Amino acid sequence: MNKKIKKITLSNLISENPVFVQILGICSTLAVTNVLKNTVVMSIGLVFVTALSNLTISMLRKWIPTRIRMMVTVLIIASYVILVDMILKAYLPEVSRQLGPYVGLIITNCIIMGRAEAFALNNKPLLSFVDGISSGIGYSYVLLIIAFFRELMGSGTIWGIDVIGSWWVNWSIMVMAPGGFFMLAIFIWIVKGVIIKDPEELKKI
């Protein structure tokens, strides 16, 4: 069991990372990574939804009829997303306003749907829970790195605090959607072109 958990975790964090290997969840890369605080909140929300959705779907997998599998999966995911949205509106109303409809779009995030279909429906609850957490973390750390540099270069701030000073000329493109694409492309190039040059090395980790 421990070996399986380790393999699943390393796979989702590195060798099968949902963002820089599978290129999933790109909508979030464009939408929320211009501000680090918003990215942290979105990442926590996605880890929460992915983990609990995987756990719930795995626990119910033997009782979910095949013909309505997708409907049930979406309903379960939507329930957790609504819970996240309600918590944000109650305790972080400003962040909730800034994120706008993107919290609701967690429901259609390919990472969550993909893990539910590919893993949770075919594995036991504990493994599915670990898969959900590791998939969410694998998604989150990529977006957090991108958000750090986008906010720094686009606004000269980190977490809303000015850390550069007046000498820096903000790169407006970094707070716009194309900035997300550029940063993601650079990140993928660094990981797969510089750090791990051979794609087969990812599969060996």
C-alpha positions as CSV (number, residue, x, y, z in Angstrom):
1,M,0.0,0.0,0.0
2,N,2.8,2.4,0.9
3,K,4.5,1.8,-2.4
4,K,1.3,2.5,-4.2
5,I,0.8,5.7,-2.4
6,K,4.3,6.8,-3.1
7,K,4.0,5.9,-6.8
8,I,0.7,7.7,-7.1
9,T,2.0,10.8,-5.4
10,L,5.3,11.1,-7.4
11,S,3.4,10.4,-10.6
12,N,0.9,13.2,-10.0
13,L,3.6,15.7,-8.8
14,I,6.2,15.0,-11.5
15,S,6.0,12.3,-14.1
16,E,2.2,12.7,-14.9
17,N,1.8,16.3,-13.6
18,P,-1.7,17.5,-14.8
19,V,-0.4,20.9,-15.9
20,F,3.1,20.6,-17.5
21,V,2.8,17.0,-18.7
22,Q,-0.9,16.5,-19.5
23,I,-1.5,20.3,-20.2
24,L,-4.8,20.3,-18.3
25,G,-6.4,23.1,-16.3
26,I,-5.1,25.9,-18.6
27,C,-8.2,28.0,-18.0
28,S,-7.0,28.6,-14.4
29,T,-3.5,29.5,-15.6
30,L,-5.0,32.4,-17.5
31,A,-7.7,33.4,-15.1
32,V,-6.2,33.6,-11.6
33,T,-2.4,33.5,-11.8
34,N,-2.0,37.3,-12.2
35,V,-2.4,37.7,-8.4
36,L,-0.7,35.3,-6.0
37,K,-3.4,35.5,-3.2
38,N,-6.1,34.5,-5.7
39,T,-4.0,31.6,-6.9
40,V,-3.5,30.3,-3.4
41,V,-7.2,30.4,-2.6
42,M,-8.1,28.7,-5.9
43,S,-5.4,26.1,-5.4
44,I,-6.7,25.2,-1.9
45,G,-10.2,25.0,-3.2
46,L,-9.2,22.7,-6.1
47,V,-7.2,20.4,-3.8
48,F,-10.2,20.2,-1.4
49,V,-12.7,19.5,-4.3
50,T,-10.4,17.0,-6.0
51,A,-9.6,15.0,-2.9
52,L,-13.1,14.8,-1.5
53,S,-14.7,14.2,-4.9
54,N,-12.3,11.3,-5.6
55,L,-13.0,9.9,-2.1
56,T,-16.8,10.2,-2.5
57,I,-16.9,8.7,-6.0
58,S,-14.6,5.8,-5.0
59,M,-16.8,5.0,-2.0
60,L,-19.9,5.0,-4.2
61,R,-18.4,3.5,-7.3
62,K,-20.0,0.1,-6.9
63,W,-23.5,1.7,-6.7
64,I,-23.2,4.2,-9.5
65,P,-25.0,2.9,-12.6
66,T,-22.8,3.1,-15.7
67,R,-25.5,4.9,-17.8
68,I,-25.6,7.9,-15.4
69,R,-21.9,7.8,-14.3
70,M,-21.0,11.2,-15.7
71,M,-24.1,12.8,-14.3
72,V,-23.4,11.5,-10.8
73,T,-19.7,12.5,-11.0
74,V,-20.6,16.1,-12.0
75,L,-23.2,16.3,-9.3
76,I,-20.7,15.2,-6.6
77,I,-18.0,17.6,-7.9
78,A,-20.6,20.4,-8.1
79,S,-21.7,19.9,-4.5
80,Y,-18.1,20.4,-3.2
81,V,-17.6,23.4,-5.5
82,I,-20.7,25.0,-4.2
83,L,-19.5,24.4,-0.6
84,V,-16.1,26.1,-1.5
85,D,-18.0,29.0,-3.1
86,M,-20.2,29.5,-0.1
87,I,-17.1,29.5,2.3
88,L,-15.3,32.1,0.1
89,K,-18.4,34.4,0.0
90,A,-18.8,34.1,3.8
91,Y,-15.1,34.5,4.9
92,L,-13.2,36.0,1.9
93,P,-15.8,38.1,0.0
94,E,-13.2,40.3,-1.7
95,V,-11.3,37.3,-3.1
96,S,-14.6,35.7,-4.0
97,R,-15.5,38.8,-6.0
98,Q,-12.2,38.9,-7.8
99,L,-12.3,35.2,-8.7
100,G,-15.9,35.7,-10.0
101,P,-17.1,32.8,-12.1
102,Y,-13.8,30.9,-12.0
103,V,-14.7,29.2,-8.8
104,G,-17.7,27.7,-10.4
105,L,-15.6,26.6,-13.4
106,I,-13.8,24.2,-11.0
107,I,-16.7,21.9,-11.8
108,T,-15.5,21.5,-15.4
109,N,-11.8,21.4,-14.6
110,C,-10.3,18.6,-16.7
111,I,-8.1,17.6,-13.8
112,I,-11.0,16.8,-11.5
113,M,-13.1,15.1,-14.1
114,G,-10.1,13.2,-15.4
115,R,-9.0,11.8,-12.0
116,A,-12.6,10.9,-11.1
117,E,-13.0,8.9,-14.4
118,A,-9.5,7.4,-14.7
119,F,-8.8,6.7,-11.0
120,A,-11.6,7.1,-8.5
121,L,-14.1,4.9,-10.3
122,N,-11.5,2.0,-10.4
123,N,-9.7,2.2,-7.1
124,K,-10.3,2.0,-3.3
125,P,-11.2,5.2,-1.3
126,L,-7.8,5.7,0.4
127,L,-5.8,5.5,-2.9
128,S,-8.4,7.7,-4.6
129,F,-8.1,10.3,-1.8
130,V,-4.3,10.3,-2.1
131,D,-4.6,10.6,-5.9
132,G,-6.9,13.6,-5.5
133,I,-4.7,15.4,-3.0
134,S,-1.5,14.8,-5.1
135,S,-3.2,15.8,-8.3
136,G,-4.4,19.0,-6.7
137,I,-1.0,19.7,-5.3
138,G,0.7,19.0,-8.6
139,Y,-1.6,21.5,-10.2
140,S,-1.2,24.0,-7.4
141,Y,2.6,24.3,-7.2
142,V,2.8,25.0,-11.0
143,L,0.2,27.7,-10.8
144,L,1.8,29.2,-7.6
145,I,5.2,29.5,-9.3
146,I,3.6,31.2,-12.4
147,A,1.5,33.5,-10.2
148,F,4.6,34.5,-8.2
149,F,6.4,35.8,-11.3
150,R,3.4,37.2,-13.0
151,E,2.5,39.4,-10.0
152,L,6.1,40.3,-9.4
153,M,6.8,41.4,-13.0
154,G,3.3,42.7,-13.7
155,S,2.6,44.7,-10.6
156,G,5.9,44.8,-8.7
157,T,4.2,43.2,-5.7
158,I,4.0,39.9,-3.9
159,W,0.8,39.3,-2.0
160,G,-0.1,42.9,-2.7
161,I,3.1,44.2,-1.0
162,D,5.4,46.3,-3.0
163,V,8.8,44.5,-3.1
164,I,10.6,46.1,-6.0
165,G,10.2,49.8,-5.7
166,S,9.7,52.7,-8.1
167,W,12.6,51.8,-10.4
168,W,10.7,48.8,-11.8
169,V,8.5,49.4,-14.9
170,N,5.6,47.0,-14.7
171,W,5.1,44.6,-17.5
172,S,1.4,45.1,-18.3
173,I,1.3,41.9,-20.4
174,M,2.0,39.9,-17.3
175,V,-1.4,40.8,-15.7
176,M,-3.2,40.0,-19.0
177,A,-4.2,36.6,-20.3
178,P,-1.2,36.2,-22.7
179,G,1.1,36.6,-19.7
180,G,-0.3,33.3,-18.4
181,F,0.5,31.5,-21.6
182,F,4.0,32.9,-21.8
183,M,4.8,31.9,-18.2
184,L,3.3,28.5,-18.6
185,A,5.3,27.9,-21.8
186,I,8.5,29.1,-20.1
187,F,7.8,26.8,-17.1
188,I,7.2,23.8,-19.4
189,W,10.4,24.6,-21.3
190,I,12.5,24.8,-18.2
191,V,11.1,21.6,-16.7
192,K,11.0,19.4,-19.9
193,G,13.8,21.1,-21.9
194,V,16.4,22.0,-19.3
195,I,15.8,20.1,-16.0
196,I,14.5,16.8,-17.5
197,K,15.7,16.7,-21.1
198,D,14.7,13.1,-21.8
199,P,10.9,12.6,-21.6
200,E,11.5,9.0,-20.6
201,E,13.2,10.2,-17.4
202,L,9.8,11.5,-16.2
203,K,8.3,8.1,-16.4
204,K,11.1,6.5,-14.4
205,I,10.6,8.9,-11.4
